[in-house]
Each structure stands twice: as C-alpha cells, then as structure tokens.
C-alpha cells in the first residue's frame, strides 16, 4: 500500500499567546501548536523552563520577524519559594543538597524582599542556557562541573508578597530581562539563613502582553481546525508597547521599498511600529533627523 500523502503546511501569519502547561519544553509546546495550526513557519519569543507555566508568545509566518523585540521586555512572574531546602538546580526538580530549619517571621521576609528590590547583581545559575565555550551551562552542570560565573546587573522593579506561612513564600515579581527567578529564590533563602528553592513559577506578563489573553494547548486542540486561527493576534501585537508612526500613501510606498521617510521632527529616537492607514507595514527606527528608517518589513504589506 502507498503511504498516505504528507499534509501540506500552510502559510499562517500571527501571534498565539500560549498559556504553557508545566512539564513540557517551550519547543515542544511550539511544535504542537504549529501542528494544530498546520503552520509552515513558527518560532517563539524566548523560552520557559519545563517546570514553569504561563505566558509564551508563539510567532507564525511574518510575525517571526518581530519576535526579538520581546527579548528585552520587562516580565512579571508569580513564584512559590520553599524555604529550608537547597537543591542542586535551585528548583523543585533538583536533588536536595542541604536542609535547614525555618524560623523566619513575616517582618523578616518583608525586610529581605526590600533588599532585593531595585538594581541588583545576580550570578546566573549553572542550570541555564547561557553559553560557555559554545555549550550551554546546563550541559556542564549535568556532568557535575561547576564553572565560575560573573555577576550580572538586573533590575527588580517590585516584589509583592502574596502569602507567607511556615516554609512557603508566594510572591509576584516585576523584573528586567535576564533576571533568573530561580536565583532570586535561592538568594532570598540564603538572606534569611534557611536556604530555599523555587517550587513553582508562572509567567503572567511580557512587556504589554498578558496571560489573560492566552490560550492553553488543550483549548486550542478542542476547537475545530477551521476555528483555530481565530485565536491568533496580528503580528503587530508583539510591538504594541512601541510608539506608532503613520505614513501617507507616498511615504508608505517609499518605506515599503526600504527607503527612510520623514516621520515627524521633534519625536524621540528609537523603534516605532509603522502603519499606512490601518495596514501594519513593519518595524522602523526614528532617527535623530526625524526620518524613519525601515528595520523589518511585512512581506504581506508589500503585496497589497
């Protein structure tokens, strides 16, 4: 018998705000969503650890051009920290290295949290994707190799104490890119003298994107295939935190062919999302002379 014909992937353009479940990698979540949408091209905007849940924006088609803009965005997490046990990975998936009694009061916890708010230095964990010698640190860690890591500056905009009782602390953290909540959990535990590890983590915001608009894979799978695209947001959803620049027809024509155009003198320099009417054209950069230079263009915009 002949093998069944392979299903042809189709062009899909847009952003899926996924509420990732625990126990799966970000790439596994991406590939399942891609299969459900039968999409030809897909990518994500940074990963979540398998243990973590929450917001994972997935990009399809033209939206993949703008995925990198979220890598530098601030994020918000909800985290549970278990005091009294230090693990080799810094989270609940690791092996216990040390156990200590927990005698911290709420007042002591609040005082320590205040110390970790603002601009701080963090030592990246060994169980991370940071590269050394072309290999991620977690590969060394799995072989029992500990490498020296230099502290890096990060910013903790705020830490909200949600609940504290016994040996469990729940917090919400607003932070800059590059912040390791696992390291924050360990450092808070050490500052309290009892040690600790990250027991659970949920990402609830990346830049302007929020978990309330996200959908779980199970919910997407439950929809008829012809209805799944309805859950996609347009590509410019990734850029909604940037200023908007509107071009007239003549300027839009030049911009679409890669030429800088006048974009309003006196405006702040930096990235902008560019439109011709209601049509999103792509990402531009406003220069010091007021012109807007194309950075990444929507191919679909050029076809219209």
Protein Blocks (a to p, Z undefined) as FASTA:
>chain_A
ZZdddddddddeddddddddehiafklmmmmmmmmnopabdcdebdadfkbgcjddddeh
jlmmmmmmmmmpccdddddddehiacfkopakbccfbdcddfbdfklmmmmmmmmgcjdd
ddddfbbcbdeehiafklmmmnopacdddddddddfbacdfbdchjaccddddddehiaf
klmmmmmmmmnonopadfbdcdfbehjbcfklpccfklmmmpcfklmmmmpccfklmmmm
pccddddfklmmmmmnopacdebehiacddddddehjacfbdcdddfkopacdfbdcfkl
mmZZ
